[in-house]
Amino acid sequence: MTANAAAEQVRIDLGDRSYPIHIADGLIGRIGSLGLPRAHAALIVTNTTVAPLYASALQAALQPHYAQVSVVALPDGEAYKDWATLNLIFDALLERASDRKTVLYALGGGVVGDITGFAAASYMRGVPFVQVPTTLLAQVDSSVGGKTAINHPLGKNMIGAFYQPQMVVCDLATLRTLPARELSAGLAEVIKYGPIADIAFLDWIEANLPALMARDAQALAHAVRRSCEIKADVVGQDERESGLRAILNFGHTFGHAIEAGLGYGQWLHGEAVGCGMVMALHLSRELGGVDDAFVARCSRLIAQAGLPIQGPPLGVDRYLALMRLDKKAEAGEIRFVVIDGPGRATVRSAPDALVAKVIARCCA
């Protein structure tokens, strides 16, 4: 795929809040051709790792369209997805006397996207924002669907809002500078879509995993597009996660417990989700949804993607306590996304004794 290739487009259908996801190589430099939100000023929110790579290019591409284009670079890492870092965005907006005629551009991975979206939802009770995700994980998952949040020491993404962007701009060229560990973390969210929604896609991932890990442009383009198509379909049916959308959290109940239990940033989000999917697969097997062969197949793929498949030894009680803070929990009862047959997922509770059995089996 060349830098001048026409952008592929996936649409999120949410009535008057619908928006496009643009996918192509070299989109940052030609973002102005995509139909930008109209505003007086723009603030690019990025981090200290991404800023030297792409902030000046995005700023230059936006300057013909806004009277003022500024940049704020946040500290990099999940550990900074908190109130103090959120306030750095508000500081930048207020120092510039920004009003409602301001649009935010989230240039970075999932942390930047989530925190920028939450700032956009909150500043003056709502200003527009655009997602420009630069990691595979953000391109296939976190930038799409309008979930914005910061973390609390007791729970991940517990403070936030549903707030949709105006568009998502996936420049596949940014994946070429992604560290290998971050690429693997993104593959966790790609793999997720197979067991929950599309076994043919799981087959394709298995066949094309070497190409994905080698950053083959066509393979990455297909992975991003298909992942966005599946997520767009689910979000279009259930924007605020009242039912169906919860299946997108496959592996996340265990994964979020790992992140909170170890301390945010010790494992990347995708690493925790990859391991969490293995744990959720074992729980699915215990509940009769899949057989041993399917658990082994998916676990093998997750390991081949460079992801951990054995959880850290937090202890059964600690896992259970952290998972009771999960957003899907109801009246203190933990609810898990489990596979109810290959390509189908459901949300249900499970006895603590069964969950404890899975934790003991899957953790060091």
Buried (B, 14 or more C-beta within 10 A) or exposed (E): BEEEBEBBBBEBEBEEEEBBBBBBBBBBBBBEEBEBBEBEBBBBBBBEBBBEBBBEBBBEBBEEBBEBBBBBBBEBBBBBBBEEBBEBBEEBBEEBEBEEEBBBBBBBBBBBBBBBBBBBBBBEEEBBBBBBBBBBBBBBBBBBBBBBBBBBEEBBBBBBBBBBBBBBBBBBBBBEEBEEEBBBBBBBBBBBBBBBBBBEBBEBBBEBBEBBBEBBBEBBBBBBBBBBBBBBBBBBEBBEBEEBBBBBBBBBBBBBBBBBBBEBBBBBBBBBBBBBBBBBBBBBBBBEBBEEEBBEBBBEBBBBBBBBBEBBEBEBEBBBBBBBBBBBBEEEEBBBBBBBBBBBBBBEBBEBEBBBBBBEBBBE
